[in-house]
Amino acid sequence: NVQYGWLLRNLHANGASFFFICIFLHIGRGLYYGSYLYKETWNTGVVLLLTLMATAFVGYVLPWGQMSFWGATVITNLFSAIPYIGQTLVEWAWGGFSVDNPTLTRFFALHFLLPFMIAGITIIHLMFLHESGSNNPLGISSNADKIPS
């Protein structure tokens, strides 16, 4: 127990929820404006969303309560539906034959490492956005607003 650790933990959890609200608004805006037509930018955004969701999932497991335990058990067991390699993949993620301490260690490592991957994907996403230019509701070319390269 650290002084004001409860505050930091709650800010982290609620900040993540607020961040996802912003992400969903960003995706909604992109759908409304037709940004999916810029395939590279859109696809890197989808990869970014999936990586963010993976980071949030492993972070959800870290408090190690009943909801965390069963959430990890149910969600990781979904991988067992993959033909041939599913069960092996699940046992590899668990670090054994059930969700236990090795699972928690792996998820903590992933929760620490995935944000670095997110930062890299974000840079790639912004590079593609720089090439295509931002979209707008009128669909007008934004080339005049670009910084010359």
N, C-alpha and C positions, 0 to 999 in steps of 0.2 A: 504494500500500500504506500503510495506516494502522496504527498500533500497536493491537494487539488487534482489528483489523478482522475477522479470521477468527472470533473469538469472537462478535462482534456479528452477523455473517452467519449463523453456526450457530445462535445463539439465535433469530434471526428466522425461519429456516427450520424449526427444530424447534418453536418456539412456534406457528407457523402450523399445523403438523401436529397438535399437541396441541389447538389451538383447534378444528380440524375434528373431532377425537374428541369434544370437548365438544358441538359442534353436532349431531353424529350421535346422541349420547346424548339430547340435548334433543328431537330429532325423534322418536326411538324412544319416549321418554316421552309425547310428544304423540299419537303413533299409539295407544299402549297406553291412554291415558286418553280417547281420542276427542275430542281438541282440534280435530280437523279440522271438527267441527260448527260451530265459531265461525269462519265463513268469512273475515271481514275479517282477523282475527288470523292465521289459517292462511295466507291468500294473501300477506299482507305478509311472513310468514316464508319462504314459497317464493321470493318476489322477493329477499329478503335472502340466502337460500342461493345463488341463481343469481349474484347480484352478488359474493358471497364467492368462489364458484368462479371467476368471471372474474378477480377480483383475484389469486387464487392461480395461475391459469394464466399471466397476464402476468408475475407474479413469478418463475415457474418458468423463463421464457424469459430473464430478465435475466442469469444467469451466462454465457450465450452460448457454451456448450459444444456438443458434437455432439448430446447428448440434447435440449438446449434448442432447437437449430436444427431438428432433425427433428420434435420435438414441436410447435413453432410451425408448421412446414410442413404436417404431417398434420392438425392440429386446425383451422387456418384454411382448409385446402382442403375441409373438410367443408361450409363455407358455399357452395362451388361447386355443391352439389346443389340449391340453391334455384333454382327456375325463373326465367328471364329476368334476374334481377339478381345471381345467385350469383357469377359470375366477376368482375363489376364490384366487388362487395362485397369479394371476396378481394383484388383488386388495390388497392383503397382501403386495406384493413387493412395490406397489405404496404408500401404507399407506392411501389409499382413492380410489376415482373413476377415477382419472387421475394422470399423472405425475405432481407432485407439490413439495412444500417445504419438506414435510415428506419423499418423495422419495430421495431428495438430502441428507437429514440427514442420512437416512439408507445407502445410497451408500457411504457416507463419512465414516461411521462406518465400513462398509465392507472393504473399501479400506485401512483402518487402521488395521483391525483385520486379514484379509486373509493372509498377509505376514507371520504372526506367524504360521498359518496353513501350509503355503508353507514351512517354515523352518522345521517343524516337518515331513512333507511328504518327504522333501529332505533328512533328516537323515535316514528315513526308506528306501528310494531309495538307498542311499549309503550303508546301512547295507546289502541289498540284493545284491548290486554290489560287496561288499566285499566277500560275500559267493560264487558268481558265477565267479568272476574274470572279468577283462576287456576283451572285445573282440578285435580282430585284423584282418587285411585283409587276413591273411593266415589261420586263424582258428586254430592256434597252441595253445596248452595249455599254459596258463600263470601262472601255479602253482608255477614255479620256482621264479617268480617275486613277489609272495605274501609274506606278513609279516606273519610269523608263529603265530597261535593263541593258 
